[in-house]
């Protein structure tokens, strides 16, 4: 089972990838990639919430 630190690193990586994707989408004029990023953004937010919940269950001290 991955440690809380590892899950945090994955979350950080996901946020960084999201930032790069957002930059690319905003630089291009096509609406199709905007729709794809919107779907990806919702997935990232849900994943991050799940990581926070799991971290709170694994160790209540993580939330402090």
C-alpha positions in Angstrom: 0.0 0.0 0.0 1.5 3.4 -0.9 2.4 5.7 1.9 0.7 9.1 2.5 3.9 10.8 1.2 3.7 8.8 -2.1 0.0 9.7 -2.5 0.9 13.4 -2.0 3.6 13.1 -4.7 1.1 11.7 -7.1 -1.4 14.5 -6.3 1.4 17.1 -6.9 2.2 15.4 -10.2 -1.4 15.4 -11.3 -1.7 19.2 -10.4 1.5 19.9 -12.4 0.2 18.0 -15.4 -3.1 19.7 -15.2 -1.4 23.1 -15.1 0.6 22.3 -18.3 -2.5 21.0 -20.0 -4.4 24.2 -19.0 -1.6 26.3 -20.4 -1.6 24.5 -23.7 -5.4 24.6 -24.0 -5.5 28.3 -23.4 -2.9 28.9 -26.0 -4.8 27.0 -28.7 -8.0 28.3 -30.3 -9.8 25.0 -30.7 -12.9 24.3 -28.6 -12.4 20.5 -28.8 -9.4 20.5 -26.5 -11.2 22.8 -24.1 -13.9 20.1 -23.7 -11.3 17.4 -23.2 -9.6 19.5 -20.5 -12.9 20.1 -18.8 -13.5 16.4 -18.5 -9.9 15.9 -17.3 -10.2 18.7 -14.7 -13.3 17.1 -13.2 -11.4 13.8 -12.9 -8.4 15.5 -11.2 -10.7 17.3 -8.7 -12.5 14.0 -7.8 -9.2 12.2 -7.5 -7.7 14.8 -5.2 -10.8 14.7 -3.0 -10.5 10.9 -2.8 -6.8 11.2 -1.8 -7.7 13.7 0.9 -10.4 11.4 2.3 -8.1 8.4 2.2 -5.4 10.4 3.9 -7.8 11.5 6.6 -8.8 7.8 7.2 -5.2 6.6 7.2 -3.9 9.2 9.5 -6.0 11.9 11.1 -2.8 14.0 11.7 -2.5 14.6 7.9 -5.3 17.1 8.0 -3.5 19.3 10.6 
